Structure formats: structure tokens, C-alpha cells
């Protein structure tokens, strides 16, 4: 029996996410048509808010499997995240089980969601981990940059790390691009070069998204 994350579960998660996000905030989605309609895809999402994952999961045009820190997989929430096809990852080292499950998503022509900064911060793609380059080069899947832009410092914010309820949150999808150089090499040098290329593209997308939305 395959341990691959459930595609059906991810679709259920997408339906729950879209209802929840539109119920609590006012998402404005731009460029979702840029996400390839089929085949493996990696969504590279900036991470400034606690709702970034659920927001993208809800508004993306295809069901997505996100790499999520194992600390979130506790009690009922953990069972729920498992049920909707999300991938638990231990961030303290190389989690081979998580790597295998993530690659399975891409081998099955699914959508893998990654926060390349590793943890919630400024959301500016300033510090990228090598994991995104590894998955992109190893699988050959195109990367679609995604910028989630919402205010976390305005009055009306009830919980730290969340935009004020009923405020507008912009989700901007960028053009897909290939991270590798076409050689298929997975050496440390090739991955380092891919990480630089990825960072340049993600940073440019974020700047464009801010100009587009006035954020």
C-alpha cells in the first residue's frame, strides 16, 4: 500500500480552505491561471503570516500538499492534516520520510507546496533553504512563485501573525520557471546555483506583486 499523500484528501482540504479563508478574510487572487493545469508543480510561497499555507491551499486552482513542520501535527489537528494529504517534516535534520513523500507527490503529477524560507519571518524570500532547489532539480517540476500579501500590523489584528479579520489578503501567482540548468546535475554546486536562480526569480516576483497590489 502506497504511503503517498492523499490527492483526494488534498482536494477536501482545498474545499475546506477556500470556505474558511473567504469566511474570515477577503482574498484577492491574481494569476492563478499561471499554475500549469496538469503535471508536477512546486508552489514556492513566502511566509509572513500563519494563514499563508491554508490561504494558498484554499485558493490554488489545484489541490496542494504542503510541507508542514511536525510540531503542527499534534492531536486532532495532526490527524486532520494527515487526512487532507499534508506532509509532516522534521526541521531538525534531513527527514528522509518527508523527502520521499514529497517526491512521491511530484512523481504522481501532484502539486507540492513549500515555504522556501523554512519558517515564518519577514516573508521576503531573503533566506532560502536548499530544499526547494533539491526538489525542483530532482523532479524536474517547474516552480510557481506565490506571494501572499496582507497586513499584520494594522489595528483589528486579534492574533499575532494573522492579518486583521475581514481584511484583504492578496495572493499573487507568478510565471512557472525551471530551476535547473537543463543538465540534470544534482551536485552541491548545481543545487547552489539553482538556489541562486530561484532566489532571484522569487524576489523579482515578490517585488512585482507588491507593485501590482500596492502593498
C-alpha angles and dihedrals in degrees: 000000000000118000091203114135112268115262090195089051091051090053090052088049090051092054092047091046096051092050093047096045095048089045095054104028140018107251118197110196120201128184099003087144087071091073107097110250093225142014130048117323135176118211109206107199129188113232120219101124135049089233096057095100098045090042094055091039089055101044101035113108091233132043111267135206111212128201102236129184113260091235088075092058096084127130118321093351090056092051090047093051090049090049094053093051102256121153121238115217132189105219095193093081144341105319102203093184091056091046091052093048092048092051089048089058090055094042087055090053092252135143118260119198119207135178097211092194088066097225141026113287138121091333092225100120088240095138117037126186120220094243095088092053091048094053093044096048095040095049101030088226117151118245120232112198115221125194119198109195123185137134119261097172103057125106111268095052106136100181129036112253095024129101113242112279114268091014121132118266117191120211112191121188118202135205116289116249139180116247099199128076093239095258095098090228116155099187120134089255092051091050092047090051090047090051090054091050091048093049092051092051095044093047091049090049092051091051091049091047091052092050091047095050100033091237 
